[in-house]
Each structure stands twice: as structure tokens, then as C-alpha cells.
Amino acid sequence: MKKIQEVLKNKSGQGVPMILAVVLCCLILACVTFEYMRLIIVAQGVRDSVQSAIVDVATENWDEAYAGLREGYSGGYQLAGSSWSQNVTSGNVYARLQDVLGIEYEGGQYVKYSGENLEYRLYDLHLDVENAPLAPSVPDGITQLNVTGTITVDVPLSFGFGHLPPMQITMKLNAKYVPRF
């Protein structure tokens, strides 16, 4: 500690390299912080848009919901002759995301560019529409129309100059149709 104080008090110019090192460390720390914030902002924006698209799929199935809502059932069923069959759709989530996020289809994946640079990549979207039972044998176990989705997001890092691997997140999202009456 005394050595550092002596160097800082010395007027011969030996403190200049130390000051440059401190400034350089502060700049690197600021770059890492800004990159982390950029990654968080991109991930939250994609998550919110995909969640909105999955909620749209759940609400899109509202008109397919069985008319027995007063009994607490909210499944999507259709009367076909004398029997009931499931009538739910998974919608077109990628089309909604293209409208909202401005992504483009390229090489089997959906990508978003910022100028010429790749901002992020979306792929492996899987939706599971879980229909509520038409007439459950255990009324306490009644479930709602549930849409669960997963999507993988790759965001290349701009800080590592291409030497670091991209941030890869598999997001799991969920939406339920709950009738209001």
C-alpha cells in the first residue's frame, strides 16, 4: 500500500502507466456491463413477444371452447355426429413474430439483423396445446386449456469480437385460457 502511495505522490511521471491501467480497466468493465444489459434487453424483448404470441394462440381457441363453461369446462371440443372431438389449433406463432419483431426466415431459422450485423436468431419453437378434459371423472382435477411453448434464442456477443460463443437460451412459456363469466 505504501508503494502505491509513493508512486502516486511521486512527480516524476511514474504514475501515468498506473492511471492508464485504471482507465483501461474501467473501460473494459463498462463494456462488459453494457454488453450484459444489451443481452438482457434482447432476451426480455423476445420473451415478451413470444409470450404474447402464445397467449394469442390460447385466446384464439376461445371460440372452440365447449359451451358448457357454466360447468367449469373450458376445453376446445366440437360435436361431430353423436360424439365429441377435440378442436384446438396451435396457430402460426412465427407469422406473429415476423410481424412484431421483424424477423426473417433464413437457413431454417428466423433471424433479426441490425444493419448488416446479426442481432439474434430464433429456432426450435415447439407448442403443446393441452386441451381440458370434456367431462372429467374427478371434478377437482379439472384443468384449463393450456398452451406451453419453448423456443431457443441465440444472441451473438458483440464484446468478444467473434471469439466468444453466442448466448443461447431455451425459453419455456405458458398461457392458459380461463373463461370469465
Disulfide bonds with the S-S distance in Angstrom:
none
